Every structure is written in structure tokens, then in C-alpha cells.
């Protein structure tokens, strides 16, 4: 059983979602425009940020992440 699609705040997107639900195209309407944009930005932003960091900065971030992982145990 899948969750119902999240209700968008934009009235135009909401209207499109209602039409999609009424016509039976709910599978295509599950990902809203903002979700698509956010997922694309995440795949672009991470590598861009990693490329802009110096080796010292990357090492410090990795050190803090390792400490946080070991602290949880």
C-alpha cells in the first residue's frame, strides 16, 4: 500500500494533482515539481561542494563525521 501523494501548496499544482487523481494518473503525479527540483539540486550540489573544498577542509569534515559515528555506539 502506497501513501497518498503529498498535497502541494501551489494552487496550480494542486489543481493538476486533482485532475491526475480523477483521471487515474496518480503514479505520475506522486512527485511534485518541487520534489523533482530538489532531488536534481542534491545530485548537483554535493559534488560541486566537494570540488570547492580544500583537502584540509575535507579532512576536518571527515574527522568530525567519524567522531560522530563512533560517539553513537
mmCIF file as gemmi writes it, N, C-alpha and C atoms, coordinates in Angstrom:
data_model
loop_
_atom_site.group_PDB
_atom_site.id
_atom_site.type_symbol
_atom_site.label_atom_id
_atom_site.label_alt_id
_atom_site.label_comp_id
_atom_site.label_asym_id
_atom_site.label_entity_id
_atom_site.label_seq_id
_atom_site.pdbx_PDB_ins_code
_atom_site.Cartn_x
_atom_site.Cartn_y
_atom_site.Cartn_z
_atom_site.occupancy
_atom_site.B_iso_or_equiv
_atom_site.pdbx_formal_charge
_atom_site.auth_seq_id
_atom_site.auth_asym_id
_atom_site.pdbx_PDB_model_num
ATOM 1 N N . UNK Axp A 1 ? 0.843 -1.178 0 1 0 ? 1 A 1
ATOM 2 C CA . UNK Axp A 1 ? 0 0 0 1 0 ? 1 A 1
ATOM 3 C C . UNK Axp A 1 ? 0.887 1.24 0 1 0 ? 1 A 1
ATOM 4 N N . UNK Axp A 2 ? 0.674 2.114 -0.953 1 0 ? 2 A 1
ATOM 5 C CA . UNK Axp A 2 ? 1.467 3.326 -1.049 1 0 ? 2 A 1
ATOM 6 C C . UNK Axp A 2 ? 0.741 4.474 -0.369 1 0 ? 2 A 1
ATOM 7 N N . UNK Axp A 3 ? 1.538 5.448 0.069 1 0 ? 3 A 1
ATOM 8 C CA . UNK Axp A 3 ? 0.965 6.632 0.696 1 0 ? 3 A 1
ATOM 9 C C . UNK Axp A 3 ? 0.295 7.49 -0.367 1 0 ? 3 A 1
ATOM 10 N N . UNK Axp A 4 ? -0.729 8.242 0.01 1 0 ? 4 A 1
ATOM 11 C CA . UNK Axp A 4 ? -1.311 9.172 -0.953 1 0 ? 4 A 1
ATOM 12 C C . UNK Axp A 4 ? -0.312 10.289 -1.244 1 0 ? 4 A 1
ATOM 13 N N . UNK Axp A 5 ? -0.386 10.88 -2.432 1 0 ? 5 A 1
ATOM 14 C CA . UNK Axp A 5 ? 0.563 11.948 -2.761 1 0 ? 5 A 1
ATOM 15 C C . UNK Axp A 5 ? 0.404 13.141 -1.819 1 0 ? 5 A 1
ATOM 16 N N . UNK Axp A 6 ? 1.543 13.793 -1.522 1 0 ? 6 A 1
ATOM 17 C CA . UNK Axp A 6 ? 1.53 14.953 -0.635 1 0 ? 6 A 1
ATOM 18 C C . UNK Axp A 6 ? 0.834 16.11 -1.346 1 0 ? 6 A 1
ATOM 19 N N . UNK Axp A 7 ? 0.029 16.828 -0.598 1 0 ? 7 A 1
ATOM 20 C CA . UNK Axp A 7 ? -0.734 17.924 -1.182 1 0 ? 7 A 1
ATOM 21 C C . UNK Axp A 7 ? 0.161 19.143 -1.393 1 0 ? 7 A 1
ATOM 22 N N . UNK Axp A 8 ? 0.301 19.62 -2.649 1 0 ? 8 A 1
ATOM 23 C CA . UNK Axp A 8 ? 1.136 20.801 -2.892 1 0 ? 8 A 1
ATOM 24 C C . UNK Axp A 8 ? 0.46 22.079 -2.409 1 0 ? 8 A 1
ATOM 25 N N . UNK Axp A 9 ? 1.277 23.075 -2.074 1 0 ? 9 A 1
ATOM 26 C CA . UNK Axp A 9 ? 0.742 24.359 -1.599 1 0 ? 9 A 1
ATOM 27 C C . UNK Axp A 9 ? 0.297 25.256 -2.743 1 0 ? 9 A 1
ATOM 28 N N . UNK Axp A 10 ? 0.951 25.129 -3.876 1 0 ? 10 A 1
ATOM 29 C CA . UNK Axp A 10 ? 0.626 25.973 -5.018 1 0 ? 10 A 1
ATOM 30 C C . UNK Axp A 10 ? -0.74 25.561 -5.582 1 0 ? 10 A 1
ATOM 31 N N . UNK Axp A 11 ? -1.66 26.513 -5.75 1 0 ? 11 A 1
ATOM 32 C CA . UNK Axp A 11 ? -2.995 26.159 -6.241 1 0 ? 11 A 1
ATOM 33 C C . UNK Axp A 11 ? -2.979 25.515 -7.629 1 0 ? 11 A 1
ATOM 34 N N . UNK Axp A 12 ? -2.057 25.945 -8.488 1 0 ? 12 A 1
ATOM 35 C CA . UNK Axp A 12 ? -1.993 25.36 -9.825 1 0 ? 12 A 1
ATOM 36 C C . UNK Axp A 12 ? -1.526 23.909 -9.769 1 0 ? 12 A 1
ATOM 37 N N . UNK Axp A 13 ? -0.55 23.632 -8.938 1 0 ? 13 A 1
ATOM 38 C CA . UNK Axp A 13 ? -0.079 22.256 -8.794 1 0 ? 13 A 1
ATOM 39 C C . UNK Axp A 13 ? -1.152 21.39 -8.135 1 0 ? 13 A 1
ATOM 40 N N . UNK Axp A 14 ? -1.883 21.969 -7.2 1 0 ? 14 A 1
ATOM 41 C CA . UNK Axp A 14 ? -2.965 21.242 -6.55 1 0 ? 14 A 1
ATOM 42 C C . UNK Axp A 14 ? -4.051 20.887 -7.564 1 0 ? 14 A 1
ATOM 43 N N . UNK Axp A 15 ? -4.38 21.83 -8.431 1 0 ? 15 A 1
ATOM 44 C CA . UNK Axp A 15 ? -5.394 21.566 -9.453 1 0 ? 15 A 1
ATOM 45 C C . UNK Axp A 15 ? -4.946 20.445 -10.384 1 0 ? 15 A 1
ATOM 46 N N . UNK Axp A 16 ? -3.672 20.457 -10.778 1 0 ? 16 A 1
ATOM 47 C CA . UNK Axp A 16 ? -3.159 19.405 -11.646 1 0 ? 16 A 1
ATOM 48 C C . UNK Axp A 16 ? -3.197 18.061 -10.935 1 0 ? 16 A 1
ATOM 49 N N . UNK Axp A 17 ? -2.85 18.045 -9.645 1 0 ? 17 A 1
ATOM 50 C CA . UNK Axp A 17 ? -2.892 16.812 -8.869 1 0 ? 17 A 1
ATOM 51 C C . UNK Axp A 17 ? -4.316 16.265 -8.809 1 0 ? 17 A 1
ATOM 52 N N . UNK Axp A 18 ? -5.294 17.148 -8.606 1 0 ? 18 A 1
ATOM 53 C CA . UNK Axp A 18 ? -6.682 16.702 -8.537 1 0 ? 18 A 1
ATOM 54 C C . UNK Axp A 18 ? -7.134 16.115 -9.871 1 0 ? 18 A 1
ATOM 55 N N . UNK Axp A 19 ? -6.718 16.732 -10.967 1 0 ? 19 A 1
ATOM 56 C CA . UNK Axp A 19 ? -7.061 16.199 -12.293 1 0 ? 19 A 1
ATOM 57 C C . UNK Axp A 19 ? -6.39 14.848 -12.504 1 0 ? 19 A 1
ATOM 58 N N . UNK Axp A 20 ? -5.127 14.729 -12.085 1 0 ? 20 A 1
ATOM 59 C CA . UNK Axp A 20 ? -4.412 13.463 -12.236 1 0 ? 20 A 1
ATOM 60 C C . UNK Axp A 20 ? -5.063 12.356 -11.413 1 0 ? 20 A 1
ATOM 61 N N . UNK Axp A 21 ? -5.508 12.691 -10.22 1 0 ? 21 A 1
ATOM 62 C CA . UNK Axp A 21 ? -6.179 11.701 -9.384 1 0 ? 21 A 1
ATOM 63 C C . UNK Axp A 21 ? -7.496 11.278 -10.02 1 0 ? 21 A 1
ATOM 64 N N . UNK Axp A 22 ? -8.234 12.252 -10.544 1 0 ? 22 A 1
ATOM 65 C CA . UNK Axp A 22 ? -9.525 11.947 -11.156 1 0 ? 22 A 1
ATOM 66 C C . UNK Axp A 22 ? -9.373 11.104 -12.417 1 0 ? 22 A 1
ATOM 67 N N . UNK Axp A 23 ? -8.293 11.318 -13.158 1 0 ? 23 A 1
ATOM 68 C CA . UNK Axp A 23 ? -8.104 10.572 -14.405 1 0 ? 23 A 1
ATOM 69 C C . UNK Axp A 23 ? -7.36 9.253 -14.192 1 0 ? 23 A 1
ATOM 70 N N . UNK Axp A 24 ? -6.867 9.023 -12.967 1 0 ? 24 A 1
ATOM 71 C CA . UNK Axp A 24 ? -6.191 7.766 -12.69 1 0 ? 24 A 1
ATOM 72 C C . UNK Axp A 24 ? -4.698 7.793 -12.937 1 0 ? 24 A 1
ATOM 73 N N . UNK Axp A 25 ? -4.113 8.956 -13.155 1 0 ? 25 A 1
ATOM 74 C CA . UNK Axp A 25 ? -2.672 9.081 -13.401 1 0 ? 25 A 1
ATOM 75 C C . UNK Axp A 25 ? -1.926 9.438 -12.117 1 0 ? 25 A 1
ATOM 76 N N . UNK Axp A 26 ? -2.286 8.836 -11.015 1 0 ? 26 A 1
ATOM 77 C CA . UNK Axp A 26 ? -1.711 9.194 -9.724 1 0 ? 26 A 1
ATOM 78 C C . UNK Axp A 26 ? -0.231 8.842 -9.664 1 0 ? 26 A 1
ATOM 79 N N . UNK Axp A 27 ? 0.198 7.747 -10.287 1 0 ? 27 A 1
ATOM 80 C CA . UNK Axp A 27 ? 1.595 7.34 -10.237 1 0 ? 27 A 1
ATOM 81 C C . UNK Axp A 27 ? 2.513 8.432 -10.775 1 0 ? 27 A 1
ATOM 82 N N . UNK Axp A 28 ? 2.098 9.093 -11.829 1 0 ? 28 A 1
ATOM 83 C CA . UNK Axp A 28 ? 2.901 10.15 -12.432 1 0 ? 28 A 1
ATOM 84 C C . UNK Axp A 28 ? 2.847 11.426 -11.599 1 0 ? 28 A 1
ATOM 85 N N . UNK Axp A 29 ? 1.795 11.605 -10.822 1 0 ? 29 A 1
ATOM 86 C CA . UNK Axp A 29 ? 1.613 12.838 -10.062 1 0 ? 29 A 1
ATOM 87 C C . UNK Axp A 29 ? 2.243 12.76 -8.677 1 0 ? 29 A 1
ATOM 88 N N . UNK Axp A 30 ? 2.823 11.613 -8.305 1 0 ? 30 A 1
ATOM 89 C CA . UNK Axp A 30 ? 3.353 11.482 -6.959 1 0 ? 30 A 1
ATOM 90 C C . UNK Axp A 30 ? 4.508 12.423 -6.682 1 0 ? 30 A 1
ATOM 91 N N . UNK Axp A 31 ? 5.373 12.647 -7.637 1 0 ? 31 A 1
ATOM 92 C CA . UNK Axp A 31 ? 6.491 13.559 -7.432 1 0 ? 31 A 1
ATOM 93 C C . UNK Axp A 31 ? 6.116 14.934 -7.954 1 0 ? 31 A 1
ATOM 94 N N . UNK Axp A 32 ? 6.035 15.892 -7.047 1 0 ? 32 A 1
ATOM 95 C CA . UNK Axp A 32 ? 5.676 17.24 -7.457 1 0 ? 32 A 1
ATOM 96 C C . UNK Axp A 32 ? 6.88 17.917 -8.099 1 0 ? 32 A 1
ATOM 97 N N . UNK Axp A 33 ? 6.651 19.057 -8.649 1 0 ? 33 A 1
ATOM 98 C CA . UNK Axp A 33 ? 7.709 19.798 -9.339 1 0 ? 33 A 1
ATOM 99 C C . UNK Axp A 33 ? 8.816 20.183 -8.363 1 0 ? 33 A 1
ATOM 100 N N . UNK Axp A 34 ? 8.45 20.592 -7.15 1 0 ? 34 A 1
ATOM 101 C CA . UNK Axp A 34 ? 9.474 20.999 -6.183 1 0 ? 34 A 1
ATOM 102 C C . UNK Axp A 34 ? 10.309 19.811 -5.737 1 0 ? 34 A 1
ATOM 103 N N . UNK Axp A 35 ? 9.7 18.624 -5.619 1 0 ? 35 A 1
ATOM 104 C CA . UNK Axp A 35 ? 10.466 17.435 -5.253 1 0 ? 35 A 1
ATOM 105 C C . UNK Axp A 35 ? 11.455 17.066 -6.351 1 0 ? 35 A 1
ATOM 106 N N . UNK Axp A 36 ? 11.033 17.189 -7.595 1 0 ? 36 A 1
ATOM 107 C CA . UNK Axp A 36 ? 11.931 16.89 -8.709 1 0 ? 36 A 1
ATOM 108 C C . UNK Axp A 36 ? 13.111 17.868 -8.724 1 0 ? 36 A 1
ATOM 109 N N . UNK Axp A 37 ? 12.804 19.146 -8.501 1 0 ? 37 A 1
ATOM 110 C CA . UNK Axp A 37 ? 13.851 20.162 -8.49 1 0 ? 37 A 1
ATOM 111 C C . UNK Axp A 37 ? 14.821 19.933 -7.337 1 0 ? 37 A 1
ATOM 112 N N . UNK Axp A 38 ? 14.306 19.565 -6.172 1 0 ? 38 A 1
ATOM 113 C CA . UNK Axp A 38 ? 15.15 19.343 -5.007 1 0 ? 38 A 1
ATOM 114 C C . UNK Axp A 38 ? 16.052 18.126 -5.199 1 0 ? 38 A 1
ATOM 115 N N . UNK Axp A 39 ? 15.527 17.071 -5.8 1 0 ? 39 A 1
ATOM 116 C CA . UNK Axp A 39 ? 16.352 15.883 -5.994 1 0 ? 39 A 1
ATOM 117 C C . UNK Axp A 39 ? 17.452 16.156 -7.016 1 0 ? 39 A 1
ATOM 118 N N . UNK Axp A 40 ? 17.149 16.942 -8.033 1 0 ? 40 A 1
ATOM 119 C CA . UNK Axp A 40 ? 18.166 17.291 -9.024 1 0 ? 40 A 1
ATOM 120 C C . UNK Axp A 40 ? 19.234 18.19 -8.391 1 0 ? 40 A 1
ATOM 121 N N . UNK Axp A 41 ? 18.827 19.125 -7.56 1 0 ? 41 A 1
ATOM 122 C CA . UNK Axp A 41 ? 19.782 20.021 -6.908 1 0 ? 41 A 1
ATOM 123 C C . UNK Axp A 41 ? 20.702 19.255 -5.975 1 0 ? 41 A 1
ATOM 124 N N . UNK Axp A 42 ? 20.178 18.238 -5.309 1 0 ? 42 A 1
ATOM 125 C CA . UNK Axp A 42 ? 21.001 17.447 -4.406 1 0 ? 42 A 1
ATOM 126 C C . UNK Axp A 42 ? 22.081 16.68 -5.132 1 0 ? 42 A 1
ATOM 127 N N . UNK Axp A 43 ? 21.786 16.18 -6.319 1 0 ? 43 A 1
ATOM 128 C CA . UNK Axp A 43 ? 22.783 15.425 -7.07 1 0 ? 43 A 1
ATOM 129 C C . UNK Axp A 43 ? 23.841 16.334 -7.68 1 0 ? 43 A 1
ATOM 130 N N . UNK Axp A 44 ? 23.512 17.602 -7.859 1 0 ? 44 A 1
ATOM 131 C CA . UNK Axp A 44 ? 24.472 18.552 -8.429 1 0 ? 44 A 1
ATOM 132 C C . UNK Axp A 44 ? 25.27 19.246 -7.328 1 0 ? 44 A 1
ATOM 133 N N . UNK Axp A 45 ? 24.606 19.59 -6.235 1 0 ? 45 A 1
ATOM 134 C CA . UNK Axp A 45 ? 25.226 20.401 -5.196 1 0 ? 45 A 1
ATOM 135 C C . UNK Axp A 45 ? 26.313 19.7 -4.415 1 0 ? 45 A 1
ATOM 136 N N . UNK Axp A 46 ? 26.131 18.422 -4.113 1 0 ? 46 A 1
ATOM 137 C CA . UNK Axp A 46 ? 27.117 17.69 -3.327 1 0 ? 46 A 1
ATOM 138 C C . UNK Axp A 46 ? 28.483 17.62 -3.996 1 0 ? 46 A 1
ATOM 139 N N . UNK Axp A 47 ? 28.559 17.131 -5.234 1 0 ? 47 A 1
ATOM 140 C CA . UNK Axp A 47 ? 29.852 17.098 -5.919 1 0 ? 47 A 1
ATOM 141 C C . UNK Axp A 47 ? 30.46 18.487 -6.134 1 0 ? 47 A 1
ATOM 142 N N . UNK Axp A 48 ? 29.616 19.489 -6.367 1 0 ? 48 A 1
ATOM 143 C CA . UNK Axp A 48 ? 30.136 20.843 -6.551 1 0 ? 48 A 1
ATOM 144 C C . UNK Axp A 48 ? 30.763 21.356 -5.255 1 0 ? 48 A 1
ATOM 145 N N . UNK Axp A 49 ? 30.131 21.065 -4.123 1 0 ? 49 A 1
ATOM 146 C CA . UNK Axp A 49 ? 30.681 21.488 -2.841 1 0 ? 49 A 1
ATOM 147 C C . UNK Axp A 49 ? 31.981 20.744 -2.549 1 0 ? 49 A 1
ATOM 148 N N . UNK Axp A 50 ? 32.016 19.443 -2.837 1 0 ? 50 A 1
ATOM 149 C CA . UNK Axp A 50 ? 33.224 18.658 -2.596 1 0 ? 50 A 1
ATOM 150 C C . UNK Axp A 50 ? 34.389 19.158 -3.45 1 0 ? 50 A 1
ATOM 151 N N . UNK Axp A 51 ? 34.101 19.582 -4.663 1 0 ? 51 A 1
ATOM 152 C CA . UNK Axp A 51 ? 35.157 20.069 -5.544 1 0 ? 51 A 1
ATOM 153 C C . UNK Axp A 51 ? 35.706 21.413 -5.06 1 0 ? 51 A 1
ATOM 154 N N . UNK Axp A 52 ? 34.878 22.197 -4.379 1 0 ? 52 A 1
ATOM 155 C CA . UNK Axp A 52 ? 35.324 23.521 -3.946 1 0 ? 52 A 1
ATOM 156 C C . UNK Axp A 52 ? 36.082 23.484 -2.617 1 0 ? 52 A 1
ATOM 157 N N . UNK Axp A 53 ? 36.025 22.36 -1.884 1 0 ? 53 A 1
ATOM 158 C CA . UNK Axp A 53 ? 36.705 22.279 -0.591 1 0 ? 53 A 1
ATOM 159 C C . UNK Axp A 53 ? 38.188 21.966 -0.767 1 0 ? 53 A 1
ATOM 160 N N . UNK Axp A 54 ? 38.977 22.48 0.15 1 0 ? 54 A 1
ATOM 161 C CA . UNK Axp A 54 ? 40.401 22.143 0.149 1 0 ? 54 A 1
ATOM 162 C C . UNK Axp A 54 ? 40.58 20.78 0.808 1 0 ? 54 A 1
ATOM 163 N N . UNK Axp A 55 ? 41.703 20.108 0.578 1 0 ? 55 A 1
ATOM 164 C CA . UNK Axp A 55 ? 41.925 18.806 1.227 1 0 ? 55 A 1
ATOM 165 C C . UNK Axp A 55 ? 41.867 18.891 2.757 1 0 ? 55 A 1
ATOM 166 N N . UNK Axp A 56 ? 42.322 20 3.328 1 0 ? 56 A 1
ATOM 167 C CA . UNK Axp A 56 ? 42.269 20.16 4.779 1 0 ? 56 A 1
ATOM 168 C C . UNK Axp A 56 ? 40.831 20.243 5.272 1 0 ? 56 A 1
ATOM 169 N N . UNK Axp A 57 ? 39.991 20.974 4.532 1 0 ? 57 A 1
ATOM 170 C CA . UNK Axp A 57 ? 38.589 21.097 4.908 1 0 ? 57 A 1
ATOM 171 C C . UNK Axp A 57 ? 37.878 19.747 4.811 1 0 ? 57 A 1
ATOM 172 N N . UNK Axp A 58 ? 38.152 19.002 3.734 1 0 ? 58 A 1
ATOM 173 C CA . UNK Axp A 58 ? 37.546 17.679 3.588 1 0 ? 58 A 1
ATOM 174 C C . UNK Axp A 58 ? 37.976 16.758 4.715 1 0 ? 58 A 1
ATOM 175 N N . UNK Axp A 59 ? 39.247 16.834 5.091 1 0 ? 59 A 1
ATOM 176 C CA . UNK Axp A 59 ? 39.759 16.003 6.17 1 0 ? 59 A 1
ATOM 177 C C . UNK Axp A 59 ? 39.082 16.347 7.499 1 0 ? 59 A 1
ATOM 178 N N . UNK Axp A 60 ? 38.898 17.616 7.763 1 0 ? 60 A 1
ATOM 179 C CA . UNK Axp A 60 ? 38.239 18.038 9 1 0 ? 60 A 1
ATOM 180 C C . UNK Axp A 60 ? 36.789 17.563 9.038 1 0 ? 60 A 1
ATOM 181 N N . UNK Axp A 61 ? 36.07 17.671 7.92 1 0 ? 61 A 1
ATOM 182 C CA . UNK Axp A 61 ? 34.684 17.213 7.85 1 0 ? 61 A 1
ATOM 183 C C . UNK Axp A 61 ? 34.623 15.707 8.074 1 0 ? 61 A 1
ATOM 184 N N . UNK Axp A 62 ? 35.539 14.968 7.461 1 0 ? 62 A 1
ATOM 185 C CA . UNK Axp A 62 ? 35.573 13.516 7.631 1 0 ? 62 A 1
ATOM 186 C C . UNK Axp A 62 ? 35.904 13.146 9.079 1 0 ? 62 A 1
ATOM 187 N N . UNK Axp A 63 ? 36.806 13.886 9.695 1 0 ? 63 A 1
ATOM 188 C CA . UNK Axp A 63 ? 37.176 13.619 11.084 1 0 ? 63 A 1
ATOM 189 C C . UNK Axp A 63 ? 35.979 13.825 12.015 1 0 ? 63 A 1
ATOM 190 N N . UNK Axp A 64 ? 35.232 14.911 11.8 1 0 ? 64 A 1
ATOM 191 C CA . UNK Axp A 64 ? 34.048 15.175 12.62 1 0 ? 64 A 1
ATOM 192 C C . UNK Axp A 64 ? 32.967 14.116 12.402 1 0 ? 64 A 1
ATOM 193 N N . UNK Axp A 65 ? 32.803 13.674 11.158 1 0 ? 65 A 1
ATOM 194 C CA . UNK Axp A 65 ? 31.795 12.65 10.859 1 0 ? 65 A 1
ATOM 195 C C . UNK Axp A 65 ? 32.17 11.332 11.515 1 0 ? 65 A 1
ATOM 196 N N . UNK Axp A 66 ? 33.442 10.968 11.477 1 0 ? 66 A 1
ATOM 197 C CA . UNK Axp A 66 ? 33.89 9.719 12.108 1 0 ? 66 A 1
ATOM 198 C C . UNK Axp A 66 ? 33.697 9.795 13.612 1 0 ? 66 A 1
ATOM 199 N N . UNK Axp A 67 ? 34.002 10.936 14.207 1 0 ? 67 A 1
ATOM 200 C CA . UNK Axp A 67 ? 33.811 11.09 15.653 1 0 ? 67 A 1
ATOM 201 C C . UNK Axp A 67 ? 32.342 10.965 16.027 1 0 ? 67 A 1
ATOM 202 N N . UNK Axp A 68 ? 31.468 11.523 15.199 1 0 ? 68 A 1
ATOM 203 C CA . UNK Axp A 68 ? 30.027 11.435 15.476 1 0 ? 68 A 1
ATOM 204 C C . UNK Axp A 68 ? 29.542 10 15.348 1 0 ? 68 A 1
ATOM 205 N N . UNK Axp A 69 ? 30.056 9.256 14.366 1 0 ? 69 A 1
ATOM 206 C CA . UNK Axp A 69 ? 29.658 7.853 14.218 1 0 ? 69 A 1
ATOM 207 C C . UNK Axp A 69 ? 30.115 7.02 15.405 1 0 ? 69 A 1
ATOM 208 N N . UNK Axp A 70 ? 31.328 7.22 15.859 1 0 ? 70 A 1
ATOM 209 C CA . UNK Axp A 70 ? 31.855 6.436 16.979 1 0 ? 70 A 1
ATOM 210 C C . UNK Axp A 70 ? 31.206 6.842 18.293 1 0 ? 70 A 1
ATOM 211 N N . UNK Axp A 71 ? 30.778 8.082 18.408 1 0 ? 71 A 1
ATOM 212 C CA . UNK Axp A 71 ? 30.152 8.548 19.637 1 0 ? 71 A 1
ATOM 213 C C . UNK Axp A 71 ? 28.805 7.874 19.856 1 0 ? 71 A 1
ATOM 214 N N . UNK Axp A 72 ? 28.091 7.534 18.774 1 0 ? 72 A 1
ATOM 215 C CA . UNK Axp A 72 ? 26.76 6.93 18.875 1 0 ? 72 A 1
ATOM 216 C C . UNK Axp A 72 ? 26.817 5.546 19.518 1 0 ? 72 A 1
ATOM 217 N N . UNK Axp A 73 ? 27.889 4.794 19.321 1 0 ? 73 A 1
ATOM 218 C CA . UNK Axp A 73 ? 27.953 3.41 19.804 1 0 ? 73 A 1
ATOM 219 C C . UNK Axp A 73 ? 28.084 3.286 21.281 1 0 ? 73 A 1
